[in-house]
Structures are given as C-alpha cells and as structure tokens.
C-alpha cells in the first residue's frame, strides 16, 4: 500500500519517531524515518527534517520529497533522504524505512560484521543474515547505492561504522524489524564475548523464512 500525504500519515510517522526515541533507538537528532507517500497523485515520500529531534517534531515538519526531486515543506529533508529514496526504488513492496544509531546495532556495525543466522529470529529480515555494507560518508550517493543494493534482498542492513536501516510494508512492520534486529545484535555481541556462536544452515533458515510467511496471520477456525 502507498500512504497519502495526509494528516493521519504524518501523525503516525511522528508517533513512530517518538517511539524510537522512547525505546532508546535514537538520541537527539540522530536517525531518521520515512514513509512512501503520494502528494496530489505524485509518487514520493514523507521524511523527517534534518537536524530535528523527536521532542520538537510536529506532523507539519515532515518534508515531502517527490521522485522527481521536488520538495514540499518548511525544512530541509534528512541528509539521508538519498538512501531512503533508493530503497523505495529498489523495493516497491516497502513503504516505511527507519534508520537508527541504536547502541548494539551500531556497535556491530563498527566491527564491520554482519549479523549471521546465530538465532532463527534473524529471519525477520527476510533472509538468513543481515548484511553490513562498507562505510561511506552519510548523505552520499555511494552510501545510497550500498544500502539499496543490500536491501534489494533483505529488510534490514547494518551500515559500516554507522548504524542500522530497517524497513517494512507498514510502519508497524518496519518497527518490528528494527526492534528485533537491535535486540539480536545485543545477544550476538554478548555471545561473541564468550565464543563464536553456532550458525544455522541455509536450509534451516529457509524453513524458518517459509514458516514466517504465514505465522501469526491465520484466523482461528
């Protein structure tokens, strides 16, 4: 589904930003969020403005960015708008993209290590691992290409020496992916302090991914 640039879409996005802040996923003005949204029938996205924290963010502060480069709003869009747009172009099925500097994901990203299938819940990202893309300066085309390339196949990726990107078909799903991957990064780092965790095989993870396709969605007979 594609959101409309509406009061409800903006309110939901702001609520999600504040939720991320309350969960400790972001601090101050770090991180950003976007939702795919049409404005007057034109495709684009609503994204958080640059340099604005969750506390002072209002629905009207979100910036609409069209795929043709047009902007609507009083502020400049997040400096990371490039990779948000690149993800939407690469994945028509995704409608919300969240970026954080959450502690454990950022720590793993600073080690430049991917999150392997040490736990079956890694499958929430739609793959048997969460890749870590090489470091690129924020706001650059190189970072955008790296993120879009990684997320052409998965719903989350780590950014080398930077943080985490998570996405979903809805804001709710994107938030689930974000929280689960951050939690898994914490567990993985703790496991690494003891030794190298056992990793599930591709076949085992394929079974989990297949089971996730309908998990929790069936109505009771």
N, C-alpha and C positions, 0 to 999 in steps of 0.2 A: 504494500500500500504506500501511497505517497501522501504526506501531510500537506495541508493547505497552510499558507501563511496566515494563520488565524490567531485570535486571542487565546484559544484553548491550546493550540500547538506551542505558542510562546510561553504560556503559563506552565505547561508540562515540562518544557525544556528548562526553565528556570528552577522548577522544583527539583529536577534531576541534578542540576548543578549544585544546588544546596545540599542535596542528599549526598553527593560525592564528597562535599566538604565536611559534612557531619560525620561521615564514615572515616575521615582522615585520609581519603584518597588524594586530595589536593590541599594545598595550603596557600593562602594569599591569592595571587592571581595566576598561579601555575595551572597548567592543564587547560582543556577546552572541550567543547561539546557542540555537535551539530545534528540537525535532523534534515532529511531530504524534504523540500517543501516547494510548492508551486506558488508563484505570485502573479495574479492576473493571467493565469494559464501558462506562464513561462516556467520552465524547469529550473531548479536551483536548490539552495539550502539555506536554512537559518543557522547562524553560528554565533557563538559568544564573541563579544568585542575584545580587542586586545587590551591587556593590562587592567582588566576589571575583575575584582574578586567576587565571590558568591554573595557576600553580605550586602553589597550595594547594588547588585544586579536586578534590573527590572525587566519585565517582558518586552517593553518598548526599546530596551537597549540592544536586543539581539539584532544582528545585521543580516539582511537577506542578500545572498550572493547568487547571481544568475550564472548559468554555464557559459553565457556569452561575455562574462566579465562585468556585467552591470551590478551596481550596489544600491541598496536601499536601507537607510538608517542614518543615525546621527553620529555613529562612531566608526572607526576602522575595524575591520574584521580581525579575528585572531591571526597572528603571524603564521599559524599553521594551517590556514584555510586551504593552502595548496594540496596538502595530502588528504584532507577531508574530501575535497572535490575529486581527487584522483581515485580514492577508494570507491566513491559512488559511481564513477565512470566505469571502473573495473568490475563492480558488483551491483548490478541492477536490483538484486534481491535485498540489499542492505538499505535501511532507512534511518539509522542512527549510528553515529560514530562518537566514541568517547576517548579522550586522551588524558592520562594522568601521570604524575610523578610519584605514584604510590610507593611506599618505602621498600617493600620486598621485591616488587617487580623492577624498580629502579636499581636495586642492589644487584639483582641477577643480570640486568642489562649492562651494568657497569663491569661485570665479569665477562661480558660478551658471550654469554652462554644461553642457548635455547632452553626451553622448558620441555624435557623429554617425557615420554609416557611412563613415568615412575608411578603414577596413580591413574586409575581409569577415568577420573573426572576431567583429565586433560582433554577428553573427547568433547567437552562442552564447547571447545573452539572449533569443532567440526573436523578435527584432524588428529593424528597420533602424536603431534608435538606442537609447541608454539615457537615459531622461529624467532631468531634475533637478527635483525638487519644491521649491517655495518653502521658505524657512526657517520652522520652527515650533519652539517650545520642546520639548525632549525630554520624553517621558513624557506628552504631552498628546493629547487626542482629535483636535485639529487635525492633528497630525503623523500619527496613525494613519489618518485619513481620506485624507490626501495620499498616504501610502505605499500603502495598499490601492487607491486609485484608479489610481495609476501602475502597480502590479503586477498589475492586472486584465488587463493586456495584455502585460506583459514579465516576465522572470525576474530583472531587476535594475533598480535605480534609485539615483540619487545623491540625497542629502539636502542641500539648500542650506546652506552653512556648517556642515557636519556630517560626512558620511561616505558609506558605501555599504551597500546592502542587496542580498543575492543569495539566490536560492532554487533549489530543485530537487526532483525527485520522490524523491531519496535524498540522504543526506549527501554521498556521493561526488560526485553531480552538482552539488549546491549549491557544493561546494568548487571544482569545475572552473570554474563560472561566476564565482565570487569571484576566483580567481587570474587568470583570463583578462581580466576587466574591469579589475582593478587594473593588469595589465601593459599593456593597451591605453590606459589613462589616462596611463601613463608615456610611451608612444610618442606619443600625441596631444599632450601638453604639450611634448615635445621638438620635434615638428613645428611647433607653433604658434610656437616661438621663431624659426623660420626664415620662416614664412609661413603662409597659410591652406591647410590640406591639401585636396586634391581629395576630393570626397564621391561615393560610389557612388550610383546612382539607385535608386529604389524597386524598379524592375523587376530590376535586377542583384541587389539584396539578396533579393528574393523568390526568385530562382533559388538563391541560397546557402541560404536557410532551408529550401527544399524539399529540397535535396540533403542538408542536415544531418539530416533526419528519419530516414534510414536509414544514415547514414555511420558506419562502424566497427562495425556490428551484424550484418552478414551473415556467416554461417558459410561457410568455404571448401568448395567442392563437392568 
